[in-house]
Amino acid sequence: MRKTNVFGKKVNQAKTLYLIIAVFVLVVAGYFTIIQVQNNKLIQLQEQEVVLQSQIDTLLATTQSETYHEISQIIQYLPNQYNQLSILNELDFVKNLSGLALATGYSVDFIENADSPFTQALPDTVKFAQIDLSMHITDPDLILDFIDNLLDQDRLYYISTMSVSYTDIGEATIQMTLYTFYNDVVLS
């Protein structure tokens, strides 16, 4: 290797070695710094997960007390006929009230004279209508508002099953099976 450059100046070969060592040290230090930052962030997220889980457990533990009535006490408040259009309008109203007006893939299927979702015997005049509801929503938290608003309606609804499938982008597909009731008697 030459000891002078083209201009006649003496070439110091140790500078290149020092530069390579400095770059290597910087790369290794950067690698360990990034690993440490990611580990700290992971620890913070795990701590947040523990806090959120304890909040969820607290909320589940402090459930509201529900009052359950015998069917003989509420049978007089059941509608006397089945009206699919009024139920559909009510479900649309609840959907819009809950902020789900832009839900895609919204479909409602009715099964009239469905089997009872309950195991106990009920009077023969009590009839059931099964409602299969599905929709794709952008904010999964709004489904809780939908359920609350649905249960606040005058008509009695029983939520038999509910399935929520989350997507990678934070959206959800909801599938529910609801029942509503009516007392099939002729009033004179």
TORKOL-4160 file (C-alpha; in steps of 0.2 Angstrom, whole numbers, padded with zeros to 4 digits, m for minus):
188
<pt num="1" X="0000" Y="0000" Z="0000"/>
<pt num="2" X="0006" Y="0017" Z="m0004"/>
<pt num="3" X="0013" Y="0028" Z="0010"/>
<pt num="4" X="0008" Y="0045" Z="0001"/>
<pt num="5" X="m0007" Y="0050" Z="m0009"/>
<pt num="6" X="m0007" Y="0058" Z="m0026"/>
<pt num="7" X="m0004" Y="0075" Z="m0019"/>
<pt num="8" X="0011" Y="0069" Z="m0010"/>
<pt num="9" X="0004" Y="0070" Z="0007"/>
<pt num="10" X="0007" Y="0056" Z="0019"/>
<pt num="11" X="m0008" Y="0043" Z="0021"/>
<pt num="12" X="m0012" Y="0038" Z="0039"/>
<pt num="13" X="m0020" Y="0020" Z="0037"/>
<pt num="14" X="m0025" Y="0020" Z="0056"/>
<pt num="15" X="m0039" Y="0033" Z="0052"/>
<pt num="16" X="m0049" Y="0021" Z="0042"/>
<pt num="17" X="m0047" Y="0008" Z="0056"/>
<pt num="18" X="m0053" Y="0020" Z="0069"/>
<pt num="19" X="m0068" Y="0025" Z="0058"/>
<pt num="20" X="m0073" Y="0007" Z="0056"/>
<pt num="21" X="m0072" Y="0004" Z="0074"/>
<pt num="22" X="m0082" Y="0020" Z="0078"/>
<pt num="23" X="m0095" Y="0015" Z="0066"/>
<pt num="24" X="m0096" Y="m0003" Z="0073"/>
<pt num="25" X="m0097" Y="0004" Z="0091"/>
<pt num="26" X="m0111" Y="0016" Z="0086"/>
<pt num="27" X="m0121" Y="0002" Z="0077"/>
<pt num="28" X="m0120" Y="m0009" Z="0092"/>
<pt num="29" X="m0124" Y="0005" Z="0104"/>
<pt num="30" X="m0139" Y="0009" Z="0093"/>
<pt num="31" X="m0145" Y="m0009" Z="0093"/>
<pt num="32" X="m0144" Y="m0010" Z="0112"/>
<pt num="33" X="m0153" Y="0006" Z="0114"/>
<pt num="34" X="m0167" Y="0001" Z="0103"/>
<pt num="35" X="m0169" Y="m0015" Z="0112"/>
<pt num="36" X="m0169" Y="m0006" Z="0129"/>
<pt num="37" X="m0183" Y="0006" Z="0122"/>
<pt num="38" X="m0194" Y="m0008" Z="0116"/>
<pt num="39" X="m0192" Y="m0018" Z="0132"/>
<pt num="40" X="m0197" Y="m0002" Z="0142"/>
<pt num="41" X="m0212" Y="0000" Z="0131"/>
<pt num="42" X="m0217" Y="m0018" Z="0133"/>
<pt num="43" X="m0216" Y="m0016" Z="0152"/>
<pt num="44" X="m0227" Y="m0001" Z="0151"/>
<pt num="45" X="m0240" Y="m0010" Z="0140"/>
<pt num="46" X="m0240" Y="m0025" Z="0152"/>
<pt num="47" X="m0243" Y="m0013" Z="0167"/>
<pt num="48" X="m0257" Y="m0005" Z="0157"/>
<pt num="49" X="m0264" Y="m0022" Z="0153"/>
<pt num="50" X="m0264" Y="m0026" Z="0172"/>
<pt num="51" X="m0273" Y="m0010" Z="0176"/>
<pt num="52" X="m0286" Y="m0012" Z="0163"/>
<pt num="53" X="m0289" Y="m0030" Z="0168"/>
<pt num="54" X="m0291" Y="m0025" Z="0186"/>
<pt num="55" X="m0304" Y="m0012" Z="0180"/>
<pt num="56" X="m0313" Y="m0024" Z="0170"/>
<pt num="57" X="m0313" Y="m0036" Z="0185"/>
<pt num="58" X="m0320" Y="m0023" Z="0196"/>
<pt num="59" X="m0334" Y="m0018" Z="0184"/>
<pt num="60" X="m0339" Y="m0036" Z="0182"/>
<pt num="61" X="m0339" Y="m0039" Z="0201"/>
<pt num="62" X="m0350" Y="m0023" Z="0204"/>
<pt num="63" X="m0364" Y="m0029" Z="0193"/>
<pt num="64" X="m0381" Y="m0020" Z="0194"/>
<pt num="65" X="m0394" Y="m0030" Z="0203"/>
<pt num="66" X="m0408" Y="m0036" Z="0191"/>
<pt num="67" X="m0426" Y="m0039" Z="0196"/>
<pt num="68" X="m0433" Y="m0054" Z="0188"/>
<pt num="69" X="m0452" Y="m0056" Z="0187"/>
<pt num="70" X="m0462" Y="m0072" Z="0185"/>
<pt num="71" X="m0471" Y="m0073" Z="0168"/>
<pt num="72" X="m0488" Y="m0072" Z="0176"/>
<pt num="73" X="m0483" Y="m0055" Z="0183"/>
<pt num="74" X="m0478" Y="m0048" Z="0166"/>
<pt num="75" X="m0489" Y="m0057" Z="0154"/>
<pt num="76" X="m0502" Y="m0043" Z="0154"/>
<pt num="77" X="m0489" Y="m0031" Z="0147"/>
<pt num="78" X="m0484" Y="m0042" Z="0132"/>
<pt num="79" X="m0491" Y="m0036" Z="0116"/>
<pt num="80" X="m0506" Y="m0047" Z="0109"/>
<pt num="81" X="m0500" Y="m0048" Z="0092"/>
<pt num="82" X="m0484" Y="m0050" Z="0082"/>
<pt num="83" X="m0480" Y="m0035" Z="0071"/>
<pt num="84" X="m0464" Y="m0038" Z="0061"/>
<pt num="85" X="m0464" Y="m0021" Z="0054"/>
<pt num="86" X="m0464" Y="m0012" Z="0071"/>
<pt num="87" X="m0450" Y="m0023" Z="0077"/>
<pt num="88" X="m0440" Y="m0019" Z="0062"/>
<pt num="89" X="m0443" Y="0000" Z="0064"/>
<pt num="90" X="m0439" Y="m0002" Z="0083"/>
<pt num="91" X="m0422" Y="m0011" Z="0079"/>
<pt num="92" X="m0418" Y="0003" Z="0066"/>
<pt num="93" X="m0422" Y="0016" Z="0078"/>
<pt num="94" X="m0411" Y="0008" Z="0091"/>
<pt num="95" X="m0397" Y="0006" Z="0078"/>
<pt num="96" X="m0397" Y="0024" Z="0074"/>
<pt num="97" X="m0399" Y="0030" Z="0092"/>
<pt num="98" X="m0383" Y="0020" Z="0096"/>
<pt num="99" X="m0373" Y="0028" Z="0083"/>
<pt num="100" X="m0373" Y="0013" Z="0071"/>
<pt num="101" X="m0382" Y="0022" Z="0057"/>
<pt num="102" X="m0367" Y="0019" Z="0045"/>
<pt num="103" X="m0365" Y="0000" Z="0050"/>
<pt num="104" X="m0363" Y="m0010" Z="0034"/>
<pt num="105" X="m0370" Y="m0027" Z="0030"/>
<pt num="106" X="m0384" Y="m0024" Z="0042"/>
<pt num="107" X="m0397" Y="m0038" Z="0040"/>
<pt num="108" X="m0412" Y="m0044" Z="0051"/>
<pt num="109" X="m0420" Y="m0061" Z="0048"/>
<pt num="110" X="m0436" Y="m0066" Z="0057"/>
<pt num="111" X="m0442" Y="m0083" Z="0062"/>
<pt num="112" X="m0460" Y="m0082" Z="0068"/>
<pt num="113" X="m0467" Y="m0095" Z="0080"/>
<pt num="114" X="m0449" Y="m0100" Z="0086"/>
<pt num="115" X="m0446" Y="m0112" Z="0099"/>
<pt num="116" X="m0445" Y="m0105" Z="0117"/>
<pt num="117" X="m0427" Y="m0101" Z="0122"/>
<pt num="118" X="m0431" Y="m0105" Z="0140"/>
<pt num="119" X="m0431" Y="m0122" Z="0148"/>
<pt num="120" X="m0446" Y="m0119" Z="0160"/>
<pt num="121" X="m0464" Y="m0121" Z="0154"/>
<pt num="122" X="m0473" Y="m0106" Z="0149"/>
<pt num="123" X="m0492" Y="m0103" Z="0145"/>
<pt num="124" X="m0497" Y="m0109" Z="0128"/>
<pt num="125" X="m0503" Y="m0092" Z="0123"/>
<pt num="126" X="m0485" Y="m0085" Z="0124"/>
<pt num="127" X="m0477" Y="m0085" Z="0107"/>
<pt num="128" X="m0459" Y="m0082" Z="0102"/>
<pt num="129" X="m0451" Y="m0073" Z="0088"/>
<pt num="130" X="m0433" Y="m0076" Z="0084"/>
<pt num="131" X="m0423" Y="m0062" Z="0077"/>
<pt num="132" X="m0406" Y="m0065" Z="0069"/>
<pt num="133" X="m0397" Y="m0048" Z="0067"/>
<pt num="134" X="m0379" Y="m0045" Z="0060"/>
<pt num="135" X="m0369" Y="m0030" Z="0055"/>
<pt num="136" X="m0351" Y="m0024" Z="0052"/>
<pt num="137" X="m0347" Y="m0009" Z="0063"/>
<pt num="138" X="m0331" Y="0002" Z="0064"/>
<pt num="139" X="m0332" Y="0006" Z="0083"/>
<pt num="140" X="m0335" Y="m0010" Z="0093"/>
<pt num="141" X="m0339" Y="0000" Z="0109"/>
<pt num="142" X="m0355" Y="0005" Z="0101"/>
<pt num="143" X="m0362" Y="m0012" Z="0102"/>
<pt num="144" X="m0364" Y="m0010" Z="0121"/>
<pt num="145" X="m0374" Y="0006" Z="0118"/>
<pt num="146" X="m0385" Y="m0004" Z="0105"/>
<pt num="147" X="m0388" Y="m0017" Z="0119"/>
<pt num="148" X="m0392" Y="m0004" Z="0132"/>
<pt num="149" X="m0404" Y="0005" Z="0120"/>
<pt num="150" X="m0412" Y="m0011" Z="0115"/>
<pt num="151" X="m0416" Y="m0016" Z="0133"/>
<pt num="152" X="m0423" Y="0001" Z="0137"/>
<pt num="153" X="m0437" Y="m0001" Z="0124"/>
<pt num="154" X="m0454" Y="m0005" Z="0130"/>
<pt num="155" X="m0454" Y="m0021" Z="0120"/>
<pt num="156" X="m0446" Y="m0036" Z="0129"/>
<pt num="157" X="m0431" Y="m0043" Z="0121"/>
<pt num="158" X="m0420" Y="m0058" Z="0126"/>
<pt num="159" X="m0403" Y="m0059" Z="0119"/>
<pt num="160" X="m0399" Y="m0077" Z="0117"/>
<pt num="161" X="m0382" Y="m0077" Z="0108"/>
<pt num="162" X="m0370" Y="m0064" Z="0103"/>
<pt num="163" X="m0354" Y="m0066" Z="0093"/>
<pt num="164" X="m0341" Y="m0052" Z="0090"/>
<pt num="165" X="m0327" Y="m0055" Z="0078"/>
<pt num="166" X="m0314" Y="m0041" Z="0078"/>
<pt num="167" X="m0304" Y="m0037" Z="0062"/>
<pt num="168" X="m0285" Y="m0031" Z="0062"/>
<pt num="169" X="m0290" Y="m0013" Z="0059"/>
<pt num="170" X="m0301" Y="m0012" Z="0075"/>
<pt num="171" X="m0318" Y="m0015" Z="0067"/>
<pt num="172" X="m0330" Y="m0029" Z="0071"/>
<pt num="173" X="m0343" Y="m0040" Z="0064"/>
<pt num="174" X="m0358" Y="m0043" Z="0076"/>
<pt num="175" X="m0370" Y="m0057" Z="0075"/>
<pt num="176" X="m0385" Y="m0058" Z="0088"/>
<pt num="177" X="m0399" Y="m0069" Z="0091"/>
<pt num="178" X="m0414" Y="m0060" Z="0100"/>
<pt num="179" X="m0431" Y="m0066" Z="0105"/>
<pt num="180" X="m0446" Y="m0056" Z="0108"/>
<pt num="181" X="m0463" Y="m0062" Z="0115"/>
<pt num="182" X="m0481" Y="m0059" Z="0112"/>
<pt num="183" X="m0496" Y="m0065" Z="0121"/>
<pt num="184" X="m0507" Y="m0073" Z="0107"/>
<pt num="185" X="m0525" Y="m0070" Z="0115"/>
<pt num="186" X="m0540" Y="m0061" Z="0108"/>
<pt num="187" X="m0546" Y="m0047" Z="0118"/>
<pt num="188" X="m0564" Y="m0043" Z="0118"/>
